[in-house]
Amino acid sequence: MRKLLLTIAAAALLLAGECSLENLTWTAYKTPLKLGVKGTFGKIAFIKGKDCLDGAEVKINKHSVDTNNPDRDKTLDQYFFAKLRGDIIAKVLKVDEKTLDVVITLNGVTKKIPFYYTKKDGVIKAKGVIDILDFQGNSVLRSIANACYKKHQGKTWNDVTLEFTINNKTKIDRAKEAVEQFKSMM
């Protein structure tokens, strides 16, 4: 009986998904040509949900903005993120076959935002768009637009694309990948 329980426990561990946030990015837009500026945050707390995705939540340190350009990061923090009220929080509220309802709290305002997602080989990729103005962001958008007026050629867009990737591969999936990689080396 003890061996049976140990075998069941070992099998459960092998089938357990990792469920980790691999990345979370945003793309804001500038100039009349709508050129994208990509970024992320250095400090993101991730709490997995039921079956990994349903109920998953992130809390973002808005001052940890990272665009791989320290000068731009400082400007974004000073003229945009520091002016936002409260924390940035997002939670997956509902999971359908190809869409997610994500509740986002930004600037003290909470809105439900639709995201499209795909799931392949245990990797979940999702994408949605927010409008800063829907989050009472007129003054913070104006602040960054004024600070970057020349660089943005007079145009700072109010829509921001959000994307995230969650790895929900099981240990068996990872073992299969390792075997395939080993085979390809022979």
N, C-alpha and C positions, 0 to 999 in steps of 0.2 A: 504494500500500500504506500509506503514511504517513497519507494522508487517511482511509483506512478505519479504521486503528487510532485515530486521533483522534476519528472519529465514534463508534466503539464506546465509547471512554473517556468521551466527552461524554454518550452515552446512559446509561451506567452511573451517572454522577454524577447525572443527572436522576432516575433510578429509585431511587437510594439513599434509604433511610429516615432520618429525622432521629433517631428513638429517644431521646427525652428524657423524664425524669421531670417531669411537669407539677405534680403535687402528691402529697403523702402526708399523710394526716390520721388522727387517732385520735379516738374519742369514748368518754370514760369516763362513768360514771353515778353519780348521787348522789340522795339523798332517797328516801323510800318510794315516791314517784311515778316513780322512775327517770328523772329529768331528765338529759339529756345535756350534757356539757361537751366542746366540740370544741377540738382543738388540732393543732399540727404542730410541726416543729422547724426552726430557722433554718439549721442546718448539717447537710446530708445529702449524702453522697458517693454518686453513682450510677454503676454500671458496667453498660453494656448487655450483654446476653447474645447468644447465637446467635439469629439472626432476631429480634433485639431483646429478646424476652421470656424465652426459654428460657435459664436461667442468669444472668439479670439479678440484680444484687446492690446492696444499699444498706448503708451504714455510717452510723449516726446519732450525732451528738454529743448525748448525753442531757441535757447542761446547756443546750442551746439551745432548750428548750421554749418554745413561743409559742402563747398562747391569746388574744392581743390584750388581755390584762389583765396589766400588769407585776406587780401585787401578787400575783395568783394564780400567775403564772409563778414568782415567787420562792418562794412556798409549795410549789408542786409540786416545784421543784428541791430545796429544802431537806429536805422531808419524804418525798419519794418517789424522784425520779431520782438524787439524790446517794447514796442508800442502796442502789441497785442495784449488784451486782458486775459488773464488766466493761463491755464495749461492747454496744450494740444493733446486731445485724446480721441482715439477712434476705436470703435467696437463693431465687429460683425454681428448684425442683428438677425439676418435671415440669409439662408443659403438655398438657392434654387439650382436647377440643372446647369445654367450658364451664367447666372447673375447672382450678385450679393447685394444686400442692403447693408450699408455701412453707416453707422451714426458717428458723425464727426463733430467734436466740440472745438471751436476755434474762435478766439476773440470773445469768449463768453457766450457764444451762440451755438446751439446744437441743431444740426440738420441731418436728415437721412439722404444719403447719396448713393445712387446706383453704380455698381462696378460690374464690368464683365470679367469673367475669369475662365481660365483653362486649367485642366489638370492632366498631366502626362507623366507617367513613370514616378508618381509620388511627388511631383513638383507642381505647386499651385502658383499661377501667375495671374494677377488681377490688375485692372486699370479702370480708373474713373476720373472725372473732371469736376472740380469745384469752381465756383464763382466767388471771388473774395467779397464782392458786394453783397452776396447772400448772407455773409457773416458780419454784417455791419462794418465792413472793412474800408469804407470810403476814405477815412482820414489816414489809415495806415498805407493804403495804396497811393494816395496823394503824396504822402511823406516820402516814399521810396521813388516815386515818379519825379518829384522835385529834386531830390538828391542826385538822381541819375539822368537828369533831363537831356544833357548833351549825349551821353553814352547811349541812351535809349532813343535818340533822334526825336524826342518829343512824344514818344508813345510807349506806355507801359500797359500791358493788357491785364484784364481782371480775371481771366480764367487760368487755372493751374491744373496740370495733369498730374495725377497721383498714381504710382505703381508700386506694387509689392510682390515679393516672391517668398513663398513659404515652402520649406522642404519637409515633406511628410513621408519620406521613404522609410521602409522598415529595414531592420538589420538584414533580413533575407534579401531585400532588394540590393542593399549595399554589397552583400556577399556575392550575389550574381554578377554585379558590375565588376567586382574584383576578379572573378573567374574569367569573365569576358576580356577584361584588360590583359590578364595573364596569357590567355589563349592568343590574343592578337600580337603578343610579343614573341611568340614561338615561331 
